[in-house]
Amino acid sequence: MDSKELTYLNTLAISCLATGLVDEAQPAFELISQSAPGHSAGPVGLASVELARGNYDKACDILQNSAADSKVNASQTRKILMNALVAANRLDEADDLRQSLMGLDAANDEHEYVIMSHRFFGTGDPRTLHS
């Protein structure tokens, strides 16, 4: 499946979800998962189907299994997982994930990364690192 077909199928499946056609969306997301393994659209879509059905723990399982493998939008997958964990009332896990996401976001910000490094290694005063 090329990227144009993937985009079309994903858009169609999301449209099904948005209009309440949950059962119709699932086969499309399954096809995406099979045709583009490692792409986040399939697992995120399948998890969204489970969220729409109220199967919060199943949605969490799908996202937890795919978050490490997703090549595209792994950060987005983790954010959706955090919402699913909250919906499943798994608040401790959601908080742990939130903390790790904050660390990832900071690591992607060069200035914040330097501050975090100084805090971790106990070197320098991060207040002096303002640019």
DADAJO-V302992 format. One record per backbone hydrogen bond with DSSP energy under -0.5 kcal/mol. CO is the residue of the C=O (numbers start at 1). NH is the residue of the N-H. E is the energy in kcal/mol with one decimal. If there is no record, write none. Layout:
# DADAJO-V302992
co->{CO | CO}
nh->{NH | NH}
e->{E | E}
This chain:
# DADAJO-V302992
co->{2 | 3 | 4 | 5 | 6 | 7 | 8 | 9 | 10 | 11 | 12 | 13 | 14 | 15 | 16 | 17 | 20 | 21 | 22 | 23 | 24 | 25 | 26 | 27 | 28 | 29 | 30 | 31 | 32 | 36 | 38 | 38 | 39 | 39 | 40 | 41 | 42 | 43 | 44 | 45 | 46 | 47 | 48 | 49 | 50 | 50 | 51 | 54 | 55 | 56 | 57 | 58 | 59 | 60 | 61 | 62 | 63 | 64 | 66 | 72 | 73 | 74 | 75 | 76 | 77 | 78 | 79 | 80 | 81 | 82 | 83 | 84 | 85 | 86 | 89 | 90 | 91 | 92 | 93 | 94 | 95 | 96 | 97 | 98 | 99 | 100 | 101 | 102 | 103 | 104 | 106 | 108 | 109 | 110 | 111 | 112 | 113 | 114 | 115 | 116 | 117 | 118 | 118 | 124 | 125 | 126 | 127}
nh->{6 | 7 | 8 | 9 | 10 | 11 | 12 | 13 | 14 | 15 | 16 | 17 | 18 | 19 | 21 | 20 | 22 | 25 | 26 | 27 | 28 | 29 | 30 | 31 | 32 | 33 | 34 | 35 | 36 | 39 | 71 | 72 | 42 | 43 | 44 | 45 | 46 | 47 | 48 | 49 | 50 | 51 | 52 | 53 | 54 | 55 | 54 | 56 | 59 | 60 | 61 | 62 | 63 | 64 | 65 | 66 | 67 | 68 | 70 | 40 | 77 | 78 | 79 | 80 | 81 | 82 | 83 | 84 | 85 | 86 | 87 | 88 | 90 | 89 | 91 | 94 | 95 | 96 | 97 | 98 | 99 | 100 | 101 | 102 | 103 | 104 | 105 | 106 | 107 | 108 | 109 | 110 | 113 | 114 | 115 | 116 | 117 | 118 | 119 | 120 | 121 | 122 | 123 | 126 | 128 | 129 | 130}
e->{-2.5 | -2.5 | -2.3 | -2.9 | -2.5 | -2.5 | -2.5 | -2.5 | -2.7 | -2.3 | -2.1 | -2.3 | -2.7 | -1.4 | -2.9 | -1.7 | -1.6 | -1.4 | -1.5 | -0.7 | -0.6 | -2.1 | -2.4 | -2.3 | -2.2 | -2.4 | -2.2 | -2.8 | -2.5 | -2.1 | -3.7 | -0.7 | -0.7 | -0.7 | -2.5 | -2.0 | -2.8 | -2.7 | -2.1 | -2.1 | -2.0 | -2.6 | -2.4 | -1.4 | -0.5 | -2.7 | -1.1 | -1.4 | -2.2 | -2.4 | -2.4 | -2.4 | -2.3 | -3.1 | -2.2 | -1.3 | -2.5 | -0.6 | -2.2 | -0.5 | -2.5 | -2.1 | -1.9 | -2.4 | -2.3 | -2.2 | -1.7 | -2.3 | -2.7 | -2.0 | -2.4 | -2.0 | -3.1 | -1.6 | -0.8 | -2.0 | -2.5 | -2.3 | -2.4 | -2.5 | -2.4 | -2.0 | -2.5 | -2.3 | -1.9 | -2.3 | -2.8 | -2.3 | -2.2 | -1.3 | -1.1 | -0.7 | -2.9 | -2.0 | -2.0 | -2.9 | -2.5 | -2.4 | -2.3 | -2.8 | -2.8 | -1.3 | -1.3 | -0.6 | -2.4 | -1.6 | -0.6}
